């Protein structure tokens, strides 16, 4: 396994900007850099001691499918596009020898007729990393054929996997270079990862073990949010592996539909909102015109057709809200549907998805929710902040 990241790197990387800011309802964050801290007096001295923040502009993919940053890797400074993911702790890139460097985007068959042009746009070549493209690439024992000491792999919540070996190389991010960055080199990827056009994933979850990109701290940018609405709450995850908050109530149009406490994972690497199908069905039953898609399996074996998919009117006016830290945080109605997947009778796929792998006390808040708030994540204080964007 790779060497542990140094303390100096953790402090430096802890300054990276990774807030999410919604500037309008259906679009996601701007490409401006965002910096994450809290405007409380007890944090002032920490900010004063911290190194200058690393500004990491985010690229918005489609209807907030993912948030992507461009980084440079290796001696040549080769560019890689990576998903910025607060839901996992690992950083990995595709191997230059992977047989999966050719991008393949396969849309669920249920609406393939709507997205042929979109699929063609996804074709192309991934960037890969390795000794051929970088003279500073170090894979340690990988040079010895049959040596298993350097094997690496990671499995994501929905079942996708990245498998390969551990390595080190120079990382340049936001204009700052780190000479001995540990990361995973994926020779094989499966599941949803195969459909992505990005070259890897950079995780910002708080766990300290593994080949992890460390999470964020540093100062917020008051120009981007209404300071009077700022609320900070403790990370609710006792394991320290996720950014998690307590949701006391979930409302539809002001009516409390779920009043039992939910553990909500804050995940920029997921485009939708996910929960146990029973919870999702209870919520969506309050939205006029909602239809549940019958359970079954699509031809790709994905989660489509598990009974967790719903359709709702593309122009729904129902408002979803989550109570966090004693305040209601609204999701604009236009963010509840996938507008580019308009089906017959003005119906769209719901951005609230039922996943049977979730317990009845857990929910995942992806970009559908996060683009409606200003989010800050503080590794030092283990606090999560929410505010209304300007």
N, C-alpha and C positions, 0 to 999 in steps of 0.2 A: 504494500500500500504506500501512497506517497507520504513524504515528510509533512509534518504539521506546519501550517502557515505560521510565520513569525508574529510576535506581538506587534512589531512595528507595522506589519501589513494589516493586522486586524484594526489598529487605530486608524490607519490611513483609509482603508476601505470602509470603515465605519462612517466616514464623512460623505460617502457617495449620496447624491441626490436620487431619490426614487419615489417621490410623492406622485400621486395621481390627481389630476385636476380636470374636472369637466368644465369646458367653456361654453358648451351649449348642450341641448338635450340629447340629440342622437349622436353627436360626435364625441370623441373622447379627448384625452389630454392634448394640449398644445405641444409643439416641439420645443417649447422653452424648458430650460432646466429647472428642476425643483429641488428644494433642500428641506430636510426633515429634522426639526427639533420642536420644542414646545416653548411657548412664550411665557413661561413661568419663571419666577425669580430664582428658584432653587436650581435651575439649569443654566443660569447665566455664566457661572464660573467654569462649567464644563465646556461651554461653547468657546469661552475665551482661551482655554488651554488646547482646544482641538486644532488640528491642522486645517488648512484651507480646504473647503469642500471640493470634491470632484464633481463637475457638472456633467451629467450624463443625459443628453437629449434622447427622448423616446420617439420612435416612429410608430404611428398608429396603423395597424393592419386591418383593412376592411372595416366592418362595423364593430370595431373593438374586439376582433377575434383574438388578438394578442398585442402586446407592447414589446417593441424590439429596439435594441441598442446595437450600434456598430462599434466593434472593438477591433484592435489590431493585435495579432499574435505572432510570435516568433521573431527571429532576427531580421527578416525581410519586412515585417510590419504588415503581413497579409491581413486583409479585412474579413471579418466574420460578422454575420448578423445573428444575434442571440436573443431568445425570448427572455424578458425580465420576469422572473417568477418568484413571487413571495410565498408560494405554497410548498416549495421544496428547497433543500439546502445545498444541492450539488451543482457544480459547474462542469459541463462537458461539451466537447466539440466532436464532429465527425472525423474519422480517420481518413487520411488521403488515399488509403488503399481500400476503403470500404466499397463494396459493390453497390451501395445505395446512394452514391453521390449524385446520380441523376434524379432530379425531383419528379415525384409522382404524386399528383393530387387527385384523389378519388373521392368525389362527393357522394353522399348517401344516395342510393338509387331512387329514392322516393321523389327527388326533385332534380335528377341529373339533367333533365331536358331544359332546365332553367339556367344551368351553369356551365354549359360546354365551353363558352368563351372564357369563363373564369378558370376552368380547368386547364385550358391551353396556356393561359398566362402564367400558370404555375410551373410549366415545364422549364427545364434549364438545368444548370449544374450547381450543386452545393460546393462550397469551399471545404477542403479537408486539411488536417494538420498532420505533420509527420516529419521524419528526418530529411526527406527529399526537399520539402519546401522551407525548412527551417534548420539552420546549422546549430541552433541552440536548443533544439528539441532533445529532451532527456527522458527516455522511457525506462531507465534502470535495467532491471532483470529481463525486460521484454526482449532484449537482444539474444537471450539464450532460449532457443527453441525448446518447448516443452516445459519451461519453468513456469509454475503456476503462482509464484510469489506476487506477481504484479497484476493479477487479474482484477478487473473492476466491473461493476454493474449496478444498475439502479432500476427499481420498478416503481412506476407512478400509480397514483390512486386508482385510475380507471383501468389499469392493467398493462399499459404500454411499457416497454422496456428499452434500455440502452445498455449494451454489453460490450466490453472491450478490455482495455488495460489503463493503468494509471500512468501519468507522465508529469513533467514539469517543463515550462517554457516561459519566455518573456511575454508579459501581458501589458499592453498599453491601453488605458481606458481613461477617457476624459482628459487626455493630455499628460497623464501620469503613468510612468512605467514601473512595473514590478518584475524583477528579473527571474524569480524562481517560483512562479505561480503553479500550484498543484491543480490538476484537473483530470477528468476522465476523457479518454479517447474512445469513442464509440465505433466499433467495427460493424456492429449490427444493431438496428433499431426495429421495433415492432409497433403495431397498433396505430394510434393516432399520430405518433411521431413520424410515421412514414408519409403522412399527408402534408406535413409542414414544409414550408419553403425555407425556414430558417436553418442555420448551420449548427445550432446547438442551443443549450439552455444555460442561463446563469441564475442560480438559485439565491434567494435572499431570505429564506426562512432562518429562524434564529439558532438552529441546532449548530453546535460547535464541532461535531465529529464529521469525518468524511471529507471529500474533495469539495469543499463548500465555499461559495462566495459569501462573505460575511454580510450581515444585514446592516440596516441603515441607522445612523443617528446624525446629529448636527443640527443646524438651525432651520426653522421654517422660513418661508418667504411670505411675510404679511401682505405683500401686494397681490397675492394670489387667492386669499381667502378672507372671510369676515371673521376677525379676531373675536368678536363678541359671541360667536357660535362655537368656538373651539372647546372640545371636550376631550380629555385624555382618560383612558381606562387601563387597568392592568391587563397584561397578557394572561388570558384565562387558561392557557394550556400548561398544565403542571409538568408535562414531559419536557417542555422547552423546545419542541420540534417544529411548532407552527406558530404563526401569528393568529391568535384566537381571541374573540370577544364574546361576552355574554349578551344575548338578545333576550330581553324580558317579554317583548310583545311583537307580534307581526300583525300588521293591519292592512285591510283593503278598504279604500275610501273612508278611512277614519274609524272603521269598525274593527275591534280586536278579534282576529280569527284564531290566532295561536297565542295563548296566554301562559303557557308553560315555558320555562327557561330553555333556550337553545344555545348550544355551543357553536359559534360561527367562525369558520376558518376564513381568513382574509387572503384571497388568492388571485394575484394579477395574471397568473398563467392559465386561468380558466375564463372563458368568454361569458358564461352564463351563471345562473344561480342553481344550485343543486341541493336536493334533500331527499329524504325517504319518500317514495311515491305516495304514501298515505298523507304526509304533510302537504305535498304539492297538490294533491287532489283536493284537500280541504281548503287550501288557499284559492286555487283557481276556480273552485265551485262558486266563489263570490263574484267572479268576473263574468258578465253577460256574454253568451255566445261561445264559451269555451267548449272544445271537443277533445276527448281523449282518443289517441291513436291506439288501435287494437294491438295487443301483445303479439309478438312474433319475432322473426329474425330476418334482417336484410341479407342480401347476397354477400356482403363483406364480413358478416359476423360481428358487426359493431353493436353498440348499445342501442342503436336505433331499433324501435319495435319491441322494447322490453316492457312496454306498458307505462313507461315514464315520459313519453312524448305527448305533448298537447298542442292543439291549434287554438288560436284565439283571433278575434277580429284585428286586422292590421291597424285599424284606426281606433283601437280601444282607448277609452278615456279613464279607465280605472287606475287608481293610484295605489301602489304598494309602498309600505313604510315599515322600517325596522326600528324598534326602540333600543338604543344603545347609549349607555351612560346617562339615562334619564331623559334623552331627547329623541324625537322621531326624525329619522333620516329617510326622505322620500326618494323613490325611484320614479322618474318621469314616465308617464304612460307610453310615450313613444319608444322607450327603451325595452319594453316588455316583449316586443315582437321582432322577428328578423325581416326587415322591410324588403330585402332583395330576394326573398324566397316567398313571394306572393303567390298563393295558390288560387283555386277557384273560389268564387263567392267571397272574395276579399279576406281570405283567411291566411294567416302566417304562422310559422312555427313559433311556439312559446320559448322565451329565453329563461323560463323557469322549468327545470328538468327534473324528473323523478328518477332517482338512482337507488336500486334496491340494496346496494352495498352500504348505504348510509343507515346509521341507527336513527331512532325516532327522536333523538335529542341533539342531532347534529345537522348543520347546514353549511354549505360552502357559498361564500359571497364572492363571485367573480366580477368581471368588468361591467356586467349589467348593473350592478349596484355601485361599484367603486367609481365609475365615471360620473356619478352624481355627487361625489363628496371630494373634499381635499383630505388626503390620507397621509399620516406621518407615522413612521415606525422607528422606535428608539431602542437600540440594542442595549445601551448603557443602563437605562432606567427600566427597561422591559415594559414600556408604555406604548399604547397605540392611540393615536390622536385622530379625531374627525372634526371637520369644520365645513361650513357651506362655502363653496367657491364663489369668487366674485365674477 
